[in-house]
Amino acid sequence: MTIHREGYKYILIATLLWAAIGFLSWRFFPAPYLAWPVHIVCFLLWFWIIWFFRLPARRRSEGADIVVAPADGKVVVIEETYESEYFRDNRLQVSIFMSPLNVHVNRNPISGTVRYMKYHPGKYLVAWHPKSSTENERTTLVIGNDRTELLLRQIAGALARRICYYVKEGDAVQQNDEFGFIRFGSRVDIFFPIDTKVNVKIGDAVKGGVTVLAHLP
């Protein structure tokens, strides 16, 4: 397991804060029974930040005929819906909710070319709010190849205040490579052609780059 590059700054800040709070606690609370609880709380917060930015080694699923999960989390939506930004027709939407305990790397579900990429500033409603997909801070990414075209949407939540993305329109991308990262919990939507048969159901826990969401015709 390694640490994702997005976490370096936050880990440094947490370490410096722990050192400063620890110094002040020993200075003003010399009694150990008063200082130790402060250190324990600081350690737990510091460890959680390291855990949040973890990047575990995994044997990833690969294949031109499969769509792999773009993120870790729980499947919370599988429904037919109208996609109004790019396709402007009905699509099968699968939404993955990423809790603060999940790995937050976002990966390309297929190989292809980035045919559309747009960042939208917005609100920070909770990720399961019905309007979060249209009103929250978000990005829209479309990856296409000679077999299919998929739309992915990173959606910031109430705790997630920073969406990171590493691709631009026209880029050639490989399945399972990183296309982005969302800090501190959120949601990723993926829009399939309406007749796609998905391999997951609501409530399933999925792993980015590992779980096969669907097979392409």
N, C-alpha and C positions, 0 to 999 in steps of 0.2 A: 504494500500500500504506500502511495506517495501523497503529497499535498498539492492540491491544484494551485496554479499560479495566482488565481483570483484571491486566494486566502492569505498571501504573504503579508500584505499591509495590515490586515485585520489581526493576524496573529502577533505581529510586532506591536501594534497598539495595545492589544490585550496583555502582552507580556510587560510592557512599560507601565501600564495602569496597575497591574498586580504588584510590580516592584514598588511603585509609589505608594499604593494603599498599604502594602505590607510594612514599609518603612514608617509611615505615619501611625499605623496601628501599634507597632512595637514602641514608638516614641510616646504616644499618649495613653496607651493601654498596656502598661508594663506587666500586668498580671496575665499569665498565660491563658487562663480560662476566658479572658476577654479577647485576646489577640487571635487565638487559634480559630474561632468560628469565622472571623473575617478572612483568614487565609484559606479556609476550606471553601467558602463561597467563591472567592477569587479563583481558586484552582478549578472548581467545577465549571465556572463560566469560561475559563481559559481552555479547558479540555473540550468543552462543547464546541467552541469555535474551531479548534483543530479537527474535531470529528466531523463538523459540517463541511469543511473543505477537503475531506478525504477523497482520494482517487484510487479506489481498489483495483487490483489486477483481476481481470476476468477473461474467460474464454468466450469470445463474442460469436454470435451467430452471423453467418455470411451467406450470401447467395443472391443471384440476379432475380430469382422468383419469389423472394420473401421481403416483407416489410418488418423491420425490427423496431422495437419500442424506442422512441427518441428520449425517454427519460425514465427514471425510477419513480415509483409511486403507486397509487391505487387508481384503478379505472372507476371513474365516477359518472361518466356519461357515454352512452352508445345510442345515438338517435339520428334520424334523418332530419336535416335542417337546411335552410336556405343560406348559402354562402354569398354574401353581397359584395365583398371587396374585389375578388379576382375572378372566380368562376361565374358568379352571378347565376347560379342554378342550384338545384338540390344536391346535397352531398351527405355522405355518412360520416358523422362526427364522432370521434373517440377522444375523450378527455382524460388526462392523467393528472391527478392531484399530487403535488409534491409537498410533503410535510417538512418541517424544519429538521427532521431526523433522516431524511432521504439524501442520497447523493444527488447533487444538483447540476451535474454536467448534462448538456443537451446534445444528442448525437444525430447524425443524418440517418434516416431510416432506410434510404436507398442511395445508390450512386446515381449521378446525373449532373445536370447543369442548373444553377440557380437562375430561374426564369423571372423571378420577381422577389424583391426584398424591400420592405418599408418599415420604418420605426414610427410608432404612434405614441406621443406623450399622452398622459391621461390621469385618471383617478387611481385610488388604491383601495377599492372595495374588496371585501373578502373574496377569495378565489372562487368560491362556489356560488357567489351571487349571480343571478341570471343575466345581469347587465355587465358583468366583469369583462366578458369577451369583446364588448364593443365600447366600453367606457374607460377601462383601466389602461395604464401604461402597457404597451404590448408591441411585439414585432410580428410581421407576417412574412413568411418565407415559403416560396414555391420551388420545389425541386422536380425536374422532369427528365425523363429519358424516353427511349423508343417504346417502352412498355406501358408507362403510366405517368401521371402528374399528380403530386401530392402537395397539399398546403399544410404548413405547420404554423402554429401561433403560440409564441411565448407570452404568457399573461402574468403580470405582476399582481401580487396579493396585498393584504393588509400589512404584512411584515416585509414583503419583498419590495425594496425600494430601488433596485438597480438591475436592469436587464442588460446582459452583455451578449453581444453577437460578433462573430468572427468572419462572416462571409458577406459578399456583396453580389449584386446582380451580374450575371455573366460568368461567375466562378464555376469551375468544374469541381465537384465534391465527391468524396468516396464514402460509401456506406460505413457507418460507425465512427467516422471522424467527428470531432467536436464542431458544432456550429454555434454554440452559445452556452451561457451559464446564467442562472437566476439566483441572486443572493437572498437567502433566508425565507424560502417557502413560496410556492406559487402553483401554476398550472400550465400544462402544455396540451394544446388541442391539435389533432391531426384529422384532416378531411380527405376521405377516400371517395372514389367513384361510388355511386349509389348502390351498385350491385355487388360490391365487395363483400366476401364472406370473411368476417373477422374470427380470430381464434380465441378471443378473450370475452369475458362477460363482466358486468358491473360488479365491483367488489374485489376483483382479482388484483393481486399485487404483481407488478411487472418490474423488470430490470432493464435499464437502458442498454441497448446494444446486445442484449441476451434474449429477451422474450420476443418471440415471433408473433406480431400482431395479426398478420394476414399473409396469404399466398397470392401472388399475382397470376392472372390467367395467362 
